[in-house]
Amino acid sequence: MIPLAMADPNVDLTVRRIAGNPDLRQHLETLGFVTGAIVRVVAENSGNVIVNVKESRVAISNEAARHIYV
């Protein structure tokens, strides 16, 4: 497992674990980052990571992306 922030772009990955405090985990779950979800890093931009998750494009901070393990 690696953090999403370290994943190669344009590769389909499966979310294995969400770490962090309960508020962060709840926020990420609301965005669609749940165990078993398929995600794809589209790009990195100014410290943010743009990710396709559940047919939506979402920008999250690099810090949040380090709490999503794929």
C-alpha distances in whole Angstrom, upper triangle without the diagonal:
4,7,9,12,10,10,13,16,17,14,14,10,10,9,8,9,11,12,16,19,21,22,19,18,21,21,18,19,22,21,19,15,15,13,13,14,14,14,15,15,19,20,20,23,24,21,21,18,20,17,19,18,20,23,23,23,21,21,19,19,17,17,16,13,11,11,10,6,5
4,6,8,7,7,11,13,16,13,14,10,11,10,9,10,11,12,15,18,20,22,18,17,20,20,17,18,22,20,18,15,16,14,15,15,15,13,14,13,17,17,16,20,21,18,17,15,17,15,17,17,20,22,22,21,19,19,17,16,13,14,13,10,9,10,8,5,6
4,5,6,7,11,13,15,14,14,11,11,10,10,9,9,10,12,16,18,19,15,14,18,17,14,16,19,17,16,13,14,13,15,14,14,12,13,11,15,15,14,17,18,15,14,12,14,13,16,15,19,21,20,18,16,16,13,13,10,10,10,7,5,6,6,4,6
4,5,5,9,10,12,11,11,9,10,9,10,10,10,12,14,17,18,19,15,14,17,16,12,15,17,15,14,11,13,13,14,13,12,9,9,8,11,12,11,14,16,13,12,9,11,9,12,12,16,17,16,15,13,12,11,11,9,10,9,5,6,8,6,6,6
4,6,9,10,13,13,14,12,14,12,14,14,13,13,14,18,20,19,16,16,19,17,14,17,19,16,16,14,16,16,17,16,15,12,11,9,11,10,9,12,13,10,9,7,10,10,13,14,18,19,18,15,14,12,10,9,6,8,8,5,5,9,8,9,10
4,7,9,12,12,14,12,14,13,14,15,15,15,17,20,22,23,19,19,22,20,17,20,22,19,19,16,18,18,18,17,16,13,12,10,12,12,10,14,15,12,12,10,13,13,15,17,20,21,20,18,17,15,14,13,9,11,12,9,8,11,10,10,10
4,6,9,8,10,9,11,12,13,14,15,16,18,22,24,24,20,19,22,21,17,19,21,19,18,15,17,16,16,15,13,10,9,7,10,10,11,14,16,14,13,10,12,11,13,14,18,19,18,16,16,15,14,14,11,14,13,10,10,12,10,9,8
4,7,6,9,10,13,14,16,18,18,20,22,25,27,27,23,23,25,23,20,22,24,21,20,17,19,19,18,17,14,11,9,7,9,9,10,14,17,15,14,11,12,11,13,15,18,19,19,16,16,16,16,16,14,17,16,13,14,16,14,13,11
4,6,9,10,14,15,18,19,19,21,23,26,27,27,23,23,25,23,19,21,23,19,18,17,19,20,19,16,13,10,7,5,6,6,9,12,15,15,13,10,10,9,11,13,16,16,16,13,14,14,15,16,14,17,17,13,15,17,15,15,13
4,7,9,13,15,18,20,21,23,25,28,29,28,25,24,26,24,20,22,23,19,18,17,19,19,18,15,12,9,6,6,6,8,11,15,18,18,16,12,11,9,9,12,15,14,14,13,14,15,16,18,17,20,19,16,18,19,17,16,14
4,6,10,13,15,18,19,21,24,27,28,28,24,23,25,24,20,21,22,19,18,16,18,17,15,13,10,8,6,7,9,11,14,17,21,19,17,14,13,11,10,12,15,14,16,14,16,17,17,19,18,20,19,15,17,18,15,14,11
4,7,10,13,16,17,20,23,26,26,26,23,21,23,22,18,18,20,17,15,14,15,14,12,10,6,6,5,8,10,13,16,19,22,21,19,15,13,10,9,10,12,12,14,14,15,17,17,19,18,20,19,15,17,18,14,13,10
4,7,9,12,14,17,20,23,23,24,20,18,20,20,16,16,19,16,14,12,12,11,9,8,6,5,6,9,12,14,16,20,22,20,18,14,14,11,10,10,12,14,15,15,15,16,16,18,17,18,16,13,14,15,11,10,6
4,6,9,12,15,18,21,21,22,19,16,18,18,15,14,17,15,12,10,9,8,6,6,5,6,9,11,15,17,19,22,24,22,20,16,16,12,12,10,11,14,15,16,16,18,17,19,18,19,16,14,15,14,10,9,5
4,6,8,11,14,17,17,18,15,13,15,15,11,11,14,13,10,7,7,5,5,5,6,7,10,12,15,18,18,21,23,21,18,15,15,12,12,10,12,15,15,16,15,16,15,17,16,16,13,11,12,11,7,6,5
4,7,10,14,17,17,19,16,13,16,17,13,13,16,16,13,10,8,5,6,8,10,11,14,15,19,21,21,24,26,23,21,18,19,16,16,14,15,18,19,19,18,19,18,19,18,17,15,13,13,11,8,6,5
4,6,10,13,13,15,13,10,13,14,11,11,15,15,13,9,8,6,9,10,12,13,15,16,20,21,21,24,25,22,20,18,19,16,17,15,16,20,20,20,18,19,16,17,16,15,13,12,11,8,6,5,7
4,7,10,10,12,9,6,10,11,8,9,12,12,11,8,7,7,11,11,13,13,16,16,20,20,20,22,23,20,18,16,17,15,17,14,16,19,19,19,16,17,14,15,14,12,10,9,9,6,5,6,9
4,7,9,11,8,7,11,12,10,11,15,15,15,11,11,11,14,15,17,16,18,18,22,22,21,23,23,19,18,17,19,18,19,18,20,23,22,21,18,18,15,14,14,11,9,10,9,5,6,8,11
4,7,8,6,6,10,11,10,12,15,15,16,13,13,14,18,18,20,19,21,20,23,23,21,22,22,19,18,17,19,19,21,19,21,24,23,22,19,18,14,14,13,10,8,11,9,6,9,11,15
4,6,5,6,9,10,11,12,14,16,17,15,15,16,20,20,22,21,23,23,26,25,24,25,24,21,20,20,22,21,23,21,23,26,24,24,20,19,16,15,16,12,11,13,13,10,12,15,18
4,6,5,6,9,10,10,12,14,15,14,13,15,19,19,22,21,24,24,26,27,25,26,26,23,21,21,22,21,23,20,22,25,23,23,20,20,17,17,18,15,13,15,15,12,13,16,19
4,5,5,6,9,10,11,13,14,13,14,16,20,19,22,21,23,23,25,25,24,24,24,21,19,19,21,20,22,20,21,24,22,21,18,18,15,15,17,14,11,15,15,12,14,17,20
4,5,5,6,9,10,11,13,11,12,14,18,17,19,18,20,19,22,22,20,21,21,18,16,16,17,17,19,17,19,21,19,19,15,15,11,11,13,11,8,11,12,9,10,14,17
4,5,5,6,9,10,11,9,9,11,15,14,17,16,19,19,21,22,21,22,23,20,18,17,18,16,18,15,17,20,18,18,15,16,13,14,15,13,9,11,12,9,9,12,15
4,5,5,6,9,10,9,10,12,16,15,18,17,20,20,23,24,23,24,24,22,19,18,19,17,18,16,16,19,18,18,15,16,14,15,17,15,12,14,15,12,12,15,18
4,5,5,6,9,9,11,14,17,15,17,16,18,18,20,21,20,21,21,19,16,16,16,15,16,14,15,18,15,15,12,13,11,12,15,13,10,12,14,12,12,15,18
4,5,5,6,5,8,11,13,12,14,13,15,15,17,18,18,19,20,17,14,13,13,12,13,11,13,15,13,13,10,11,9,11,13,12,8,9,12,9,9,12,14
4,5,5,5,5,9,12,10,13,13,16,17,19,21,21,22,23,21,18,16,16,14,14,11,12,15,14,15,12,14,12,15,16,16,12,13,15,12,11,13,15
4,5,7,9,12,14,12,15,14,17,18,20,21,21,22,23,21,18,17,16,14,14,11,11,14,12,14,11,13,12,15,18,17,13,14,17,15,14,17,18
4,6,9,12,14,11,13,12,14,15,16,17,18,19,20,18,15,14,12,11,11,8,9,11,9,10,8,10,10,13,15,15,12,12,15,14,12,15,16
4,6,9,10,8,10,9,12,14,16,18,19,20,22,20,17,15,13,11,10,6,7,10,9,10,9,12,12,15,17,17,13,13,16,14,12,14,14
4,7,9,6,9,8,11,13,15,17,17,19,21,19,16,13,13,10,10,7,9,12,11,12,10,12,11,14,14,14,11,10,13,11,8,10,11
4,6,6,9,10,14,15,18,20,21,23,25,22,19,17,17,14,13,10,10,14,14,15,14,16,15,17,17,17,13,13,15,12,9,10,11
4,6,9,11,14,16,19,22,22,25,27,24,21,19,19,15,15,12,12,16,17,18,17,19,17,19,19,18,15,14,15,12,9,9,9
4,7,9,13,16,19,21,23,25,28,25,22,19,19,15,14,11,11,14,16,17,17,19,19,21,21,21,18,16,17,15,12,11,9
4,6,10,13,16,18,20,23,25,23,20,17,16,12,10,7,7,11,12,14,14,16,16,19,19,19,16,14,16,15,11,11,10
4,7,10,13,16,18,21,24,22,19,16,14,10,8,6,7,10,11,12,13,16,16,19,18,20,17,14,16,16,12,12,9
4,7,9,12,14,17,20,18,15,12,10,7,6,5,7,9,10,10,10,12,13,15,15,17,14,12,14,14,10,11,9
4,6,9,12,15,18,17,14,10,9,6,5,7,10,10,10,9,10,12,13,15,14,17,15,12,14,15,12,13,10
4,6,8,11,14,13,11,7,6,4,6,9,12,12,12,9,10,10,11,12,12,15,13,10,13,14,12,13,11
4,7,10,14,13,11,8,5,5,7,10,13,12,11,8,10,10,12,14,13,17,16,13,16,18,15,16,15
4,6,10,10,8,6,5,7,10,13,17,16,14,10,11,9,11,12,11,15,15,12,15,18,16,17,16
4,7,7,6,5,6,9,12,15,19,18,16,13,12,9,10,10,9,12,13,11,13,16,15,17,17
4,6,5,6,7,11,14,17,21,20,17,13,12,9,10,10,9,13,14,13,15,18,18,20,20
4,6,8,10,14,17,20,23,23,20,16,14,11,11,9,9,12,14,13,15,18,19,21,22
4,7,10,13,17,19,22,22,20,16,14,10,9,6,6,8,11,10,12,15,16,18,19
4,7,10,13,15,19,19,16,12,10,6,6,4,5,8,9,9,11,13,14,16,17
4,6,10,12,16,16,13,10,8,6,5,6,6,9,9,7,10,12,12,14,14
4,7,10,13,13,10,7,6,4,6,9,10,13,12,10,13,15,13,16,15
4,6,10,10,8,6,5,6,8,11,11,14,12,10,13,14,12,14,13
4,7,6,5,4,6,9,11,14,15,17,15,13,16,17,14,15,14
4,5,5,6,7,10,11,15,16,17,14,13,16,15,12,14,13
4,5,8,10,13,15,18,19,21,18,16,19,18,15,17,15
4,7,10,13,15,19,20,22,20,18,21,21,18,19,18
4,6,10,13,16,18,20,17,16,20,20,17,19,18
4,7,10,13,15,18,15,14,18,18,16,18,17
4,6,10,12,14,12,11,15,15,14,16,16
4,7,9,12,10,10,13,14,13,16,17
4,7,8,6,7,10,11,11,14,15
4,5,5,6,9,10,11,14,16
4,5,5,6,9,10,13,15
4,5,5,7,10,12,15
4,5,5,7,11,13
4,5,5,8,10
4,6,7,10
4,6,10
4,7
4
